[in-house]
Amino acid sequence: MKILDKYFIKGFLATIVFALIAFTLVFVIIDILENLDDFIDQNVAGYIIAYYYLVFIPDIIKLMIPVAVLFSALFTVGKASNLSELTAIKASGVSVYRFMSPFIYTTLLICFVTIIFSGYVVPIANKTKLNIQREYLRKGFTNAASNIFFQDSQTRLVSISFFDERKDIAHRVSIQNFDINDPTKIISRIDTPTMVYDSENHYWKALNGTERTFKESEEKVIFFKDKILQDLRFTPNELIEKQQKPEEMNLGELKKLIHTQEMLGNDPTRTQIEYYSRFSFSMASLIVVFFGLTISANKRGGSLGSQIGINILATFIYLVFMKVSNAFGKNGAINPMLTAWFANFLFLLAALINIPRLKQ
């Protein structure tokens, strides 16, 4: 059976590559037609457009891997069935389960590679793609981050309304310090319209602000022209990182963000769903292949094209179902981990229910 395993795995992988190239080209062409007016209106150079779609490709591949893997599995199995290869294999005493095993093992390996790819490679590409959108297409924030709120130390909270990363200037800043023994008790507060970072001396300087200190029932207010804040621990680069979108973050950064949100008492649900979805979506290939093969390997009629069409339709239904469950999860109706894995569990259950039919 090892010779047959190599034969089917080779055809399986070759078809995956072909399907990914075809699906990616279709996706890119559709996106170009949709965004061509924006590129022309902003006078974007041709090489920038080419670079944009080069860094867009990893995200497309991540989305198309489950569809390509299912297409390849069904095409390979369907071809074997039409050429009576599957009939000959069954007649030689090889069970359907044994026949399916090389597809399952290969897909499992693809899933683990997809976890690394979607968890670390795709975020890097997405970061570059979003930067191009901001700079050339004027989408999102062009050169600034806004509405930043974070914990700088165990007793210090920082709020920044607007940060200009080109000049390293923070606008409308509020710094609140709390009692270490009573986190609900504020002991001082600095409010400044402008805070500038000194890159040579590595400290922040507040300009034209006020400092309030609270002691028992008394409040003391000091107005200052400039004040050096050497005890602040964050840098301009860290401010930029805090404003990254989830699709720009790798798995490590997402996990760190979840921990930070939990520490600050913020709701980490959306970030948790994004984090768990990286794993669940990477396993989607295994689920859809397992689901599809239980139908294809037991084919009693219908053309190869109809079998592939039905199962790819089921895959798109799976992807839509995953998006819908994510929407419910983000509203807090479902546990974040269950939200990310719910579609996988449902389609896996459908595959397990269909397995007994293979014995008939």
C-alpha positions, 0 to 999 in steps of 0.5 A, spaced: 500 500 500 506 504 500 506 505 493 499 507 492 500 512 498 505 515 494 501 515 488 495 518 491 499 523 496 503 526 490 497 527 486 493 530 492 499 535 493 499 537 486 492 538 485 492 543 492 498 547 489 494 548 482 487 549 486 491 555 490 494 558 484 487 558 480 483 560 486 488 566 488 489 568 481 481 569 481 481 572 488 486 577 485 483 579 479 476 580 482 480 585 487 483 589 482 477 590 478 474 592 485 479 597 487 482 599 480 478 606 481 481 607 488 488 606 485 487 611 479 484 616 483 490 616 488 495 616 482 498 609 485 504 607 481 504 600 478 510 597 482 506 599 489 500 596 486 504 590 484 507 590 491 500 591 494 498 584 491 504 580 493 503 582 500 496 580 499 497 573 497 498 570 503 492 572 506 488 569 500 492 563 501 490 562 508 483 563 506 483 558 500 487 553 503 481 549 506 477 550 499 483 547 495 485 541 500 477 539 499 477 540 492 484 536 491 481 530 495 475 530 492 478 530 485 483 525 487 478 520 490 473 522 484 478 520 479 480 514 482 473 512 482 472 514 475 478 510 473 475 504 477 482 504 481 478 505 487 474 499 486 480 495 484 483 497 491 477 495 495 477 488 491 484 487 493 481 487 501 483 494 502 478 498 507 476 505 505 479 507 512 485 505 510 484 508 503 483 515 506 489 514 511 494 518 506 489 524 505 488 524 512 495 524 514 497 529 509 492 534 511 493 533 518 501 536 516 498 541 512 494 544 518 500 544 522 504 548 517 497 552 516 498 554 524 505 557 523 503 560 516 497 564 519 500 565 525 506 568 523 507 569 516 500 572 514 500 578 520 507 580 517 504 581 510 497 584 513 501 589 516 505 591 510 498 591 506 495 595 511 500 600 511 500 601 503 492 602 504 493 607 509 499 611 505 497 610 498 489 609 499 488 613 505 484 608 508 484 607 516 489 612 520 494 615 515 500 617 520 497 616 527 494 612 532 488 614 536 484 613 542 490 609 546 488 607 553 493 602 557 496 601 563 504 603 564 505 600 571 502 597 576 499 603 579 499 608 573 494 608 567 495 612 561 490 615 556 492 618 549 487 621 544 492 622 538 499 620 537 503 622 531 508 617 529 512 622 524 513 627 530 513 622 536 508 627 539 502 625 543 496 629 544 491 630 549 494 626 554 492 624 561 496 620 566 493 617 572 497 614 578 493 610 584 495 608 591 499 601 591 495 599 597 488 601 594 487 601 587 481 605 587 484 611 590 487 616 585 493 620 588 495 624 582 494 626 575 497 629 569 493 632 564 497 635 558 495 637 551 502 635 548 507 630 550 513 630 546 518 624 546 526 626 546 529 620 542 536 622 545 535 622 552 529 617 552 524 621 556 517 624 555 516 631 556 509 634 557 508 641 555 503 646 558 499 642 562 497 641 569 498 636 575 493 635 580 495 631 587 490 628 592 491 627 599 485 626 603 480 631 602 485 636 599 487 637 592 493 641 589 493 643 582 500 645 579 500 649 572 507 647 568 510 650 562 514 643 561 515 637 565 520 631 564 516 625 565 522 620 566 518 615 570 514 613 564 516 606 561 513 606 554 516 608 548 513 611 541 514 604 538 510 601 543 504 606 542 504 604 535 504 596 537 498 598 542 494 600 536 496 594 531 489 591 528 488 583 530 490 581 523 497 585 524 499 581 530 502 574 530 500 569 535 505 571 541 502 578 540 495 576 540 496 572 547 500 578 550 494 583 548 489 578 551 493 578 558 494 586 558 486 586 557 485 582 562 490 585 567 486 592 565 479 589 566 478 590 559 473 585 555 478 580 551 473 577 548 474 579 541 482 578 541 480 571 544 476 569 538 481 572 534 487 568 537 483 561 538 480 562 530 487 562 528 488 555 530 481 552 529 481 555 522 488 552 520 484 545 522 478 547 517 482 543 512 482 536 516 475 537 518 472 539 511 476 533 508 474 528 513 467 531 511 468 530 504 471 524 503 466 520 507 461 522 502 466 521 496 468 515 498 461 512 498 459 515 491 453 511 488 452 516 483 453 523 480 458 526 476 465 528 479 463 535 477 457 534 481 460 531 487 466 536 487 461 542 487 456 539 492 462 539 497 465 545 495 458 548 497 458 545 503 465 548 505 463 555 503 457 554 508 462 552 513 466 558 512 459 562 513 457 558 519 464 560 522 463 567 521 456 567 523 458 564 530 464 569 531 459 574 530 455 571 536 461 570 540 463 577 539 457 579 542 458 575 548 453 570 547 458 564 546 464 562 550 470 565 545 473 558 545 467 555 543 465 560 538 472 559 534 471 551 534 463 551 534 463 550 526 469 545 526 465 540 532 458 541 528 461 539 521 466 533 524 459 531 528 456 530 521 462 526 518 462 521 524 454 520 523 456 519 515 462 514 517 457 508 518 454 509 511 461 507 508 460 500 510 454 499 506 
